[in-house]
Amino acid sequence: MLISHAVRHDVLHVTLARDLDVTNRAAAALQIQALVHSHRPARVVIDLPTADPTPATLSALARAQRMCAGLGIPISLPGASPRTARLLAVNGA
């Protein structure tokens, strides 16, 4: 399983089980997209397996961030390194 999730108080919490690679990044991004569209949360929180994720993980996160921004849903990455937060330009990370 690539990701797990929970919805608490209108916040979608997504946890990546491990860093992604090119063989599974699209699947993870699609799973996050489906969760956001089905739950319509007020906010999305994504917990990363490491503070400095792989390029494939960053790619999936960037896709999720763009989708959430388009829907007006804030996204945060608690535990992300300052470098990762800057790369994704995510507020509250």
Backbone as numpy.savetxt, mean C-alpha at the origin, in Angstrom:
# Nx Ny Nz CAx CAy CAz Cx Cy Cz
0.31 -16.34 0.42 -0.53 -15.18 0.42 0.36 -13.94 0.42
0.10 -13.04 -0.52 0.92 -11.84 -0.64 0.56 -10.77 0.39
-0.74 -10.61 0.60 -1.18 -9.57 1.52 -2.27 -10.11 2.43
-2.42 -9.41 3.55 -3.56 -9.66 4.43 -4.17 -8.29 4.69
-5.41 -8.30 5.16 -6.05 -7.02 5.39 -7.09 -7.12 6.50
-7.43 -5.95 7.02 -8.50 -5.81 8.00 -9.09 -4.42 7.82
-10.36 -4.29 8.11 -11.02 -2.98 8.08 -11.47 -2.67 9.49
-10.97 -1.55 10.01 -11.33 -1.11 11.36 -11.65 0.37 11.32
-12.85 0.71 11.78 -13.26 2.12 11.87 -13.07 2.85 10.55
-13.49 2.24 9.47 -13.43 2.82 8.12 -12.00 3.03 7.62
-11.05 2.31 8.20 -9.67 2.35 7.74 -9.29 0.96 7.25
-8.80 0.89 6.02 -8.34 -0.37 5.44 -6.87 -0.54 5.80
-6.56 -1.58 6.57 -5.18 -1.90 6.95 -4.73 -3.06 6.07
-3.69 -2.84 5.29 -3.13 -3.85 4.41 -1.71 -4.16 4.88
-1.40 -5.44 4.97 -0.05 -5.85 5.37 0.56 -6.68 4.24
1.72 -6.25 3.78 2.47 -7.05 2.79 3.27 -8.09 3.55
3.08 -9.34 3.22 3.73 -10.44 3.94 5.24 -10.46 3.70
5.63 -10.04 2.52 7.06 -10.03 2.17 7.27 -9.03 1.04
8.53 -8.70 0.80 8.84 -7.83 -0.32 8.41 -8.50 -1.62
7.98 -7.69 -2.55 7.50 -8.20 -3.83 8.65 -8.28 -4.83
8.43 -9.09 -5.87 9.36 -9.14 -6.99 8.54 -8.98 -8.27
9.20 -9.05 -9.40 8.49 -8.81 -10.66 7.43 -9.86 -10.97
7.52 -11.00 -10.34 6.53 -12.05 -10.62 5.23 -11.88 -9.85
5.24 -11.06 -8.77 4.03 -10.93 -7.97 3.59 -9.50 -7.68
4.31 -8.51 -8.19 3.93 -7.12 -7.88 2.59 -6.74 -8.46
2.28 -7.17 -9.68 0.99 -6.83 -10.30 -0.15 -7.46 -9.53
0.03 -8.69 -9.09 -1.01 -9.37 -8.32 -1.29 -8.65 -7.01
-0.25 -8.21 -6.34 -0.44 -7.49 -5.07 -1.13 -6.15 -5.32
-0.72 -5.44 -6.35 -1.35 -4.16 -6.67 -2.83 -4.34 -7.00
-3.16 -5.38 -7.73 -4.57 -5.66 -8.06 -5.36 -6.04 -6.81
-4.76 -6.78 -5.90 -5.44 -7.13 -4.65 -5.75 -5.88 -3.84
-4.79 -4.98 -3.74 -5.01 -3.74 -3.00 -6.11 -2.92 -3.68
-6.05 -2.83 -4.99 -7.07 -2.09 -5.74 -8.47 -2.67 -5.50
-8.59 -3.97 -5.54 -9.89 -4.62 -5.32 -10.39 -4.36 -3.90
-9.50 -4.40 -2.92 -9.89 -4.13 -1.54 -10.39 -2.70 -1.37
-9.69 -1.76 -1.96 -10.10 -0.35 -1.86 -11.46 -0.15 -2.52
-11.65 -0.72 -3.69 -12.92 -0.55 -4.39 -14.08 -1.26 -3.69
-13.81 -2.37 -3.05 -14.90 -3.09 -2.39 -15.25 -2.50 -1.02
-14.26 -1.99 -0.30 -14.51 -1.47 1.05 -14.74 0.04 1.10
-14.25 0.77 0.11 -14.38 2.24 0.06 -14.01 2.87 1.40
-12.78 2.64 1.87 -12.38 3.17 3.18 -12.16 4.68 3.14
-12.13 5.27 4.31 -11.80 6.70 4.43 -10.29 6.90 4.36
-9.54 5.83 4.67 -8.08 5.91 4.71 -7.51 4.51 4.50
-6.32 4.43 3.92 -5.63 3.17 3.71 -4.28 3.23 4.42
-3.98 2.19 5.18 -2.69 2.07 5.87 -2.04 0.80 5.35
-0.82 0.93 4.83 -0.10 -0.24 4.31 1.14 -0.47 5.14
1.19 -1.63 5.77 2.35 -2.03 6.57 3.30 -2.81 5.67
4.55 -2.37 5.67 5.57 -2.95 4.80 6.39 -4.00 5.54
6.96 -4.96 4.80 7.80 -5.97 5.44 9.16 -5.42 5.87
9.60 -4.34 5.23 10.87 -3.69 5.57 10.71 -2.18 5.41
11.57 -1.43 6.06 11.50 0.03 5.95 11.91 0.51 4.56
12.80 -0.24 3.89 13.26 0.09 2.55 12.93 -1.05 1.60
11.72 -1.03 1.02 11.27 -2.14 0.18 11.99 -2.22 -1.17
11.83 -3.36 -1.80 12.41 -3.60 -3.12 11.77 -2.68 -4.17
12.43 -2.52 -5.31 11.83 -1.73 -6.39 10.46 -2.25 -6.83
10.27 -3.54 -6.84 8.97 -4.10 -7.22 7.90 -3.73 -6.20
8.25 -3.76 -4.93 7.31 -3.35 -3.89 6.99 -1.86 -4.02
8.02 -1.05 -4.28 7.79 0.38 -4.49 6.86 0.62 -5.68
7.01 -0.17 -6.72 6.15 -0.04 -7.89 4.69 -0.31 -7.55
4.45 -1.37 -6.80 3.08 -1.69 -6.39 2.52 -0.62 -5.46
3.35 -0.10 -4.57 2.91 0.96 -3.67 2.59 2.25 -4.43
3.41 2.56 -5.42 3.16 3.76 -6.23 1.83 3.62 -6.97
1.56 2.44 -7.47 0.29 2.20 -8.15 -0.89 2.37 -7.19
-0.76 1.83 -5.99 -1.81 1.96 -4.98 -1.98 3.42 -4.58
-0.88 4.14 -4.43 -0.93 5.54 -4.04 -1.64 6.37 -5.10
-1.33 6.14 -6.38 -1.98 6.88 -7.47 -3.47 6.60 -7.50
-3.85 5.33 -7.32 -5.26 4.97 -7.33 -5.99 5.63 -6.17
-5.40 5.57 -4.98 -6.04 6.18 -3.80 -6.13 7.70 -3.96
-5.10 8.31 -4.49 -5.13 9.76 -4.70 -6.25 10.13 -5.67
-6.43 9.33 -6.69 -7.51 9.57 -7.65 -8.89 9.45 -7.04
-9.01 8.65 -5.99 -10.29 8.47 -5.30 -10.42 9.40 -4.10
-9.39 10.18 -3.83 -9.43 11.09 -2.68 -9.26 10.38 -1.35
-8.59 9.23 -1.36 -8.39 8.44 -0.14 -6.94 8.59 0.30
-6.70 9.13 1.49 -5.31 9.24 1.96 -4.72 7.86 2.25
-3.42 7.77 2.04 -2.71 6.51 2.27 -1.50 6.81 3.15
-1.19 5.90 4.04 0.00 6.07 4.88 0.77 4.77 4.95
2.06 4.93 5.22 2.98 3.79 5.30 3.74 3.86 6.62
3.12 3.46 7.72 3.84 3.51 9.00 5.03 2.55 8.96
6.12 3.01 9.49 7.32 2.16 9.51 8.18 2.29 8.28
7.74 3.02 7.28 8.56 3.22 6.09 9.70 4.17 6.43
10.82 3.97 5.79 11.95 4.88 6.01 11.62 6.24 5.40
12.30 7.28 5.86 12.08 8.60 5.26 12.34 8.59 3.75
13.32 7.82 3.32 13.62 7.71 1.88 12.44 7.11 1.13
11.85 6.06 1.65 10.71 5.42 1.00 9.53 6.38 0.95
9.28 7.07 2.06 8.17 8.03 2.09 8.39 9.14 1.07
9.62 9.62 0.94 9.92 10.67 -0.04 9.72 10.15 -1.47
10.18 8.94 -1.72 10.03 8.37 -3.07 8.58 8.29 -3.48
7.73 7.96 -2.54 6.30 7.82 -2.85 5.52 9.09 -2.59
6.16 10.08 -1.95 5.49 11.35 -1.64 4.16 11.10 -0.94
4.21 10.24 0.08 3.01 9.88 0.83 2.99 10.69 2.11
1.91 11.41 2.33 1.76 12.18 3.57 1.46 11.24 4.72
2.06 11.50 5.85 1.78 10.73 7.04 2.57 9.45 7.15
3.52 9.23 6.25 4.30 7.99 6.31 5.41 8.10 7.31
